[in-house]
């Protein structure tokens, strides 16, 4: 009997030692989902600071916990869309922030342990987020604008990050740095007539080819805007501009303007104008007294705009 008890004791010690040899590693996989949720913080404050160099504190209104909030960002970035997907690419949730929100630029959430993908869309005006149900089908669409046969053209930045919620250690912060996906076309008509009333359309500038929708993953654009293309917004007597979504490296810019004497509508069309996403195409010249022959417009591609430079216009 004593020999039997001794054998059982030795077997128990061996089994216990084997279990200890299989202890968790230092970087465990996410635990089984038992309904428990863990905090995660998403931050784009670094991106916003680079996009808009912050003024002195007296000109800035601080949000909760020191997070960014500033109405001055309107015209730079005033809408943020957070889209969360699990490791299979299935949609989990979406959150929209505007510049009026106290914690604009920072988001805290709680999530079950899993692997995730976060996509951030930042824009100067609202955009339409379509086909969200699956990560690889996500599309961003420019909405309709009041002007007939036209769309709004906000500046748009998109970025994302992969992260894992394990439930171990302190709450993690996921930083997101979006990149600009549109280009900008700016036309300066130095001898343009003064606008006679707000919304005066006696001078119109179109640029084409222009599109209104893009697939985030493969960068494929669709929904082409019919010719003559997207209308540039008139910012002052001489300056017209728009953001543009197009895969082409060259554009056609068309200026429609009145004859100074007869008022007859005249058309100036300039083809093969250089364009690149993330850059600014700048055109400057006269329509009534062209200088230097040719189109009468100097054309350049401003590469500093890609780096979020604050170029006045």
N, C-alpha and C positions, 0 to 999 in steps of 0.2 A: 504493500500500500504506500509506504514512504517513497519507494522508487517511482511509482506512478505520479505522485504529487510533484516530485522533483522534475520529472519530464515535462509536466504541464507548465510549470513555472518557467523553465528554460524556453519553451516554445513561445510563451507570452512575451518574454523579453525580446526574442528575435523578431517577432511580428511588429512590436512597437518601434524597434530600431529601423525596420524597413519603411514604415510610414514616415518617420522623421526624414529619411533620405529624399522624400518627394515633397518637400516644403516648397511654398510659392517662390518664384524667382523675384529679382529686384524690380523687373518691369513687367508686371502681370498684365494679362489681357483684361478687357472689360469684364467685370463680374456678370453673372447671369442676371437678366432683367427681372428683378423682384418688385418693381414698382417704385423703388427708391430713386430720387432725383438729386442731381448734384449741380452746384452753381458754376456757370461759365460766363465770362465777360468778353464782349466783343467791342473793339475800339478802333475808330478811324480818326482819332484826334491828331495823330501825326500827319496824316494825309491832309486834313483840313488846315492845319497850321502851314503846311507847305503851299497849299492852294491859295491861301489868303494870309499874307503876313499880318500877324496880329497887331492891332494898334495898341497904344498905351492903355493901361488898365482903366483909366477914367473914361475911355471911349468904348469899353466893353462891358457887357452884362454877364456875369458869371452864372453858370447853372449849378445844380446840386453836385456836391463832392468835387467841385472844381472842373467839371466837364465843360466842353465847349458849348456855348450858346451865343449867337450873335446875329441880329437881323442884318448885319452888314454882309453876311454870307449869301443873302438873297441876291441873285444876279451872278453869284459864283456857284454855290451849291445850296439848295434849300429843301431838297427832298432826298431821303435815304430809304432804300428798300432792302431789308434783310430777308433772304430766302434760305431756309434750312432744309437739307436733304440728308437721309441716312446713307449708310455705306452701299446700299443697293440702288441709290439714285432716286428713291421715292421721296416725294414731297412730305415734309414734316409740318412746317409752319412758315408764315410770312409776317413781317412786322414793318410798318411804315412809320417813319418819323419826318416831321417837318421842322423848319427852322424855328417855329414858335414853341416847340417842345423844350422843356427845361433841360433834358439830358440829350439834346441833339448831338449826335456823334458818338454816343456810347450806349451800349445795351447790355443789361445783365439778365440772364435767363437761367432756368434750372432744367436739366435734361437727364433722361435715363442713361446709364452707362452704355456706350455704343461708339461707333466711328461715324463721323459726320462730315458733310461739306457745307460751308457757308458761302453764299454769294451775296455781294453787296452791289447795288446799283445806286449811284449818286447822280442827281440831275438838278439843273437850275430851275426846271419846271416839272410838273407831274408828267410821268410817262405811263404807258400801258404795259403791264406785265402779263404776257399770255403764254399758254401751254406750260404752266408751272408744274403739272402733276409729275413730270419726270425730268430729272436734272439735264439729261442730254437733249431734251426738246425745248428747253427754256428759250423764249423769244422776248425781245424788247421792242416795243412799238411806239412810234411818235403819234400822239393823238391828233384829231382834227383841230384845225384852227378856225377862228371866225371868218377869215378871208375865204371867199368861195374857191373851191378846187385847190386848197392848200392845206398844209399841216403845220403844227407848231414845231419849232426846231430848237429844243433845249440842248445845252451842253451836257454830255452824258459820259460818266466814268463807270467802269465795271471791274470788279476784282473778286477774288475768292480765296479760301484757305481750307485745307483739310485739318481735322483735329480729332482727338480721341478723348472721350470722357470715361475715366477709369474708376472714379470714386476714391482714388488714393491721393494723399497729399493735399496741399492747399488748392483753393480755387484757381483755375488757370485763366489767363487773359489771351485772347486770340486777336492779334493785330491784322487789319485788312488794309491793303494799299491798292485802290482801284486805278485803272489806266483809262485814259481818254479814248473813246471809240469813234468819235466824229472828227471832222475837220471844220475849219472856219473859212468862209469866203467874205472878204471885206472889199468894198468898192468905194473909192473916194472920187466923186465927180466935182472937180474944183470949181467949175463954172455952172453948177446946177442952179436952176431958178429957185427962188424962195417958195416954200410951200404956202399956198394961199389959205389953207384951213387944215385943222387936224385931220389926218388921214388922207390928205391930198394925194391922189394917185396919178397925177399928171406925168410923173417920172416913175417908171417901174423897172426893176432889174430882176431877171430870172437866171437861175443857174441849173444846168442839167448835165448828165443824168443824175437824178436824186431818188433816194429810196426812203421808205418809212419803217422798215422792220429788219431786225437782224437776229440770227440764232447765236446765242452767247458762246456755245462750245466751238462750232466750226467757223464762225464769222461770216456765214452765208447771208447775204442781204436779199430781200425780196420786196414785193409791193412797190414797183417803180411808179414814181409820180409822173403822169403824162407831161409831154412837152407843152409849154415852154419850160416847165420845171418848177422848182420851189422859188417863192418870192422872197427877196431880201427885205429885211425890215429897215425902214428909214429912221435913223437915229438922230439926224440933224439935217441941215440944209445940204451938206456935202457928203455925209457918210451913210452907207448902207451896208448891212451885214446879215449873215445867217450862219448857223451851224449846218453841216451837211453830212449826210450818211451816204457814202458811195464807195464802191470798190475800185473805181476808175482812177487812173493817174492823170487824166486830162479831162477838162470840162469845157462846156460852151457857156459863155456868159452873154446874155442878151439885154441890151438897154433900150427901153422904149421911152421916148421923150417928145415934147411938142416943139414944132418949129417956132422960133422966136417971133416971126412976123405973121405967119398964116395960122399957127396953132395946129397945123397938120401933124399927125402922129408919124414920127420917124423911128427907124430901127437901126441900131448898131449891134452887130453880132461879132463876138470874138471867140474863135475856136482855139483848141489846144492850149487852154489855160492850165498850168500845172496845179495838181491837187494831191494831198496825201492826208490820210487820217492822222489826227494828232498834231497837225501843223496848220498854220494860218496862211492862206493865199491873199496877198494884198495887191490891189490894183488902184492906181492913181492917175488921173488925167482929165482932159477936157472933152466935152461932147460938141461944143459950138466952135471952139478954136483949137483944134488938135495941134499939138506941138511935135516936131520931129518926124512927121510922116507916119506911115503905118496906121495902127489903131489909135495912136495918140495917147496910149496908156502905158505906164511903166508897171511891170508885173514882177512880183517876187514871192518867194516862199519863206515865211518867217518860221525858222526852226526853234526859236526860243519859246514859242507858245506851247510846244510839247511839254516843256518843263514847268508848266503852270505859271509862267512869268506874268506879272501884272502889267500888261501892255495897255496904256490908255488908248481909247478909241471913241 
